[in-house]
Amino acid sequence: MNALTALTNHQIRLASRPVGLPTRDNWKFTTEPVTEPGPGGVLVKTLYLSLDPAMRGWMNEGKSYIAPVEIDAVMRAGGVGRVVASQNPAFAVGDHVSGGLDVQEYCLIPEAQLKRSGLFKIDPSLGLTTWLNVLGMPGMTGYFGLLDVGQPKAGETVVVSGAAGAVGQTVGQIAKRKGCRVVGIAGGQAKCDWVVNELGFDACIDYKGGDVKAGLKAHCPNGIDVYFDNVGGEILDAVLTRITRGARIIICGAISQYNNTTPVKGPANYLSLLMNRARMEGIVVFDYADRYPQAIAEMAGYLKDGTLKSREDVVQGLENFPEALLKLFNGENFGKLALQVASE
Ligand SMILES: NC(=O)c1ccc[n+]([C@@H]2O[C@H](COP(=O)([O-])OP(=O)(O)OC[C@H]3O[C@@H](n4cnc5c(N)ncnc54)[C@H](OP(=O)(O)O)[C@@H]3O)[C@@H](O)[C@H]2O)c1
């Protein structure tokens, strides 16, 4: 037995489908031996996992943009790690990589599943967790959602909810680069202060501490040309009352609705779209996968020259996954939420 196959892989599997917020009972902790990759395969040691609001949707049965996680399957998750064994010439032992690693300590990726896992080499000098944030899936969502769907023009007003989160921080910083007036919406003064003082947003409305409609009136005197919606619910309704003619609303997510035990609440003020000849359009980031390399190269350049910031909130320990995930739904994460599973 070699050193690798003597190791145990700790995993977290979906035990049952939650009703409302997930609980520890929805998860099952399992172990299995680590195995060597076969021809063309790769074995990756997980260093950090990305915790995403979308995980809540993957736990549900039913039709979506991606198949649900099956009961008893290892929970789906993106992550960054280090190659510890490889039978594939594209990956060498020691390479840092990002891709679908799932909620486990070691991910064995057979050759046939390499494409689906999206595994690619990363430059660790930019920071490992940055690859789960502005250079990762949330960053790509913000980049393509804002630029392709939102099409902001210099001088326009862009509003983004979930402003201090992973997608929100990317959206606001790119919109500023495009010469827009940027107004965030976030929960709590600390998050609002950070996006204004550190990221350069023009203003931020604390939806937990004040009236969103009044805030939008004060900070968007010429109305809202682009709204990047991460939260749905009442905040979307408030924004709809202040959109301009021809406004674009990017439906990226609706985290306020993900744990509902009643049907999703749609926007009551949608007739504002009619009056304003405006549109709402959804985005699924995976549709842009063939353009990620171009966006990553551009954003990596901004990171290197110091004009783009990437803030992550890292929780320690695979065993803390069930509770860590909940931070997304009560707003406890400040920046992109990641789980550190191991150190180098
Ligand atoms: N369409 C796509 O392809 C795609 C890809 C990635 C992400 N998304 C979506 O983008 C959104 C943001 O994702 P993320 O990864 O960047 O997460 P995130 O913003 O880093 O974290 C979630 C944040 O949502 C806010 N939130 C939670 N419950 C809320 C509520 N009831 N009302 C208002 N805000 C609430 C909290 O911030 P506060 O403290 O500010 O409340 C929390 O920190 C999610 O809706 C996600 O599903 C979509």
The ligand as an SDF file (V2000), in Angstrom:
LIG
                    3D

 48 52  0  0  0  0  0  0  0  0999 V2000
  -27.4320   32.8090  -12.1770 N   0  0  0  0  0  0  0  0  0  0  0  0
  -26.2200   32.3470  -11.9310 C   0  0  0  0  0  0  0  0  0  0  0  0
  -25.5580   31.7620  -12.8020 O   0  0  0  0  0  0  0  0  0  0  0  0
  -25.6440   32.5650  -10.5650 C   0  0  0  0  0  0  0  0  0  0  0  0
  -24.3040   32.2550  -10.2760 C   0  0  0  0  0  0  0  0  0  0  0  0
  -23.8090   32.5450   -8.9970 C   0  0  0  0  0  0  0  0  0  0  0  0
  -24.6580   33.0970   -8.0350 C   0  0  0  0  0  0  0  0  0  0  0  0
  -25.9580   33.3480   -8.3580 N   0  0  0  0  0  0  0  0  0  0  0  0
  -26.8630   33.9900   -7.3890 C   0  0  0  0  0  0  0  0  0  0  0  0
  -26.3010   35.2360   -7.0430 O   0  0  0  0  0  0  0  0  0  0  0  0
  -26.7200   35.5860   -5.7360 C   0  0  0  0  0  0  0  0  0  0  0  0
  -25.4930   35.9730   -4.9020 C   0  0  0  0  0  0  0  0  0  0  0  0
  -24.6710   34.8200   -4.7760 O   0  0  0  0  0  0  0  0  0  0  0  0
  -23.2530   34.9150   -4.0330 P   0  0  0  0  0  0  0  0  0  0  0  0
  -22.5650   33.6520   -4.2420 O   0  0  0  0  0  0  0  0  0  0  0  0
  -22.6050   36.1770   -4.4420 O   0  0  0  0  0  0  0  0  0  0  0  0
  -23.6900   35.0010   -2.5100 O   0  0  0  0  0  0  0  0  0  0  0  0
  -23.2820   36.1340   -1.4540 P   0  0  0  0  0  0  0  0  0  0  0  0
  -23.8910   37.4140   -1.9050 O   0  0  0  0  0  0  0  0  0  0  0  0
  -21.8280   36.0790   -1.2260 O   0  0  0  0  0  0  0  0  0  0  0  0
  -23.9810   35.6360   -0.1340 O   0  0  0  0  0  0  0  0  0  0  0  0
  -25.3590   35.6660    0.0230 C   0  0  0  0  0  0  0  0  0  0  0  0
  -25.8160   37.0100    0.6090 C   0  0  0  0  0  0  0  0  0  0  0  0
  -27.2070   37.1730    0.3240 O   0  0  0  0  0  0  0  0  0  0  0  0
  -27.7370   38.0800    1.2520 C   0  0  0  0  0  0  0  0  0  0  0  0
  -29.0580   37.6310    1.7010 N   0  0  0  0  0  0  0  0  0  0  0  0
  -29.3530   36.4800    2.3420 C   0  0  0  0  0  0  0  0  0  0  0  0
  -30.6750   36.4320    2.6020 N   0  0  0  0  0  0  0  0  0  0  0  0
  -31.2090   37.5840    2.1260 C   0  0  0  0  0  0  0  0  0  0  0  0
  -32.5220   38.1300    2.0870 C   0  0  0  0  0  0  0  0  0  0  0  0
  -33.5630   37.4640    2.6200 N   0  0  0  0  0  0  0  0  0  0  0  0
  -32.7150   39.3420    1.5270 N   0  0  0  0  0  0  0  0  0  0  0  0
  -31.6650   40.0110    0.9940 C   0  0  0  0  0  0  0  0  0  0  0  0
  -30.4000   39.5580    0.9940 N   0  0  0  0  0  0  0  0  0  0  0  0
  -30.1850   38.3540    1.5470 C   0  0  0  0  0  0  0  0  0  0  0  0
  -26.7640   38.1570    2.4290 C   0  0  0  0  0  0  0  0  0  0  0  0
  -26.1380   39.4310    2.3950 O   0  0  0  0  0  0  0  0  0  0  0  0
  -26.6940   40.6810    3.2620 P   0  0  0  0  0  0  0  0  0  0  0  0
  -25.9580   40.6370    4.5450 O   0  0  0  0  0  0  0  0  0  0  0  0
  -26.3780   41.8240    2.3930 O   0  0  0  0  0  0  0  0  0  0  0  0
  -28.1540   40.4210    3.4520 O   0  0  0  0  0  0  0  0  0  0  0  0
  -25.7500   37.0760    2.1170 C   0  0  0  0  0  0  0  0  0  0  0  0
  -24.4670   37.4120    2.5750 O   0  0  0  0  0  0  0  0  0  0  0  0
  -27.5020   34.4080   -5.1970 C   0  0  0  0  0  0  0  0  0  0  0  0
  -28.8790   34.6600   -5.4000 O   0  0  0  0  0  0  0  0  0  0  0  0
  -27.0440   33.2670   -6.0740 C   0  0  0  0  0  0  0  0  0  0  0  0
  -28.0030   32.2240   -6.1540 O   0  0  0  0  0  0  0  0  0  0  0  0
  -26.4560   33.0850   -9.5870 C   0  0  0  0  0  0  0  0  0  0  0  0
  1  2  1  0
  2  3  2  0
  2  4  1  0
  4  5  1  0
  4 48  2  0
  5  6  2  0
  6  7  1  0
  7  8  2  0
  8  9  1  0
  8 48  1  0
  9 10  1  0
  9 46  1  0
 10 11  1  0
 11 12  1  0
 11 44  1  0
 12 13  1  0
 13 14  1  0
 14 15  2  0
 14 16  1  0
 14 17  1  0
 17 18  1  0
 18 19  2  0
 18 20  1  0
 18 21  1  0
 21 22  1  0
 22 23  1  0
 23 24  1  0
 23 42  1  0
 24 25  1  0
 25 26  1  0
 25 36  1  0
 26 27  1  0
 26 35  1  0
 27 28  2  0
 28 29  1  0
 29 30  1  0
 29 35  2  0
 30 31  1  0
 30 32  2  0
 32 33  1  0
 33 34  2  0
 34 35  1  0
 36 37  1  0
 36 42  1  0
 37 38  1  0
 38 39  2  0
 38 40  1  0
 38 41  1  0
 42 43  1  0
 44 45  1  0
 44 46  1  0
 46 47  1  0
M  CHG  2   8   1  16  -1
M  END
$$$$
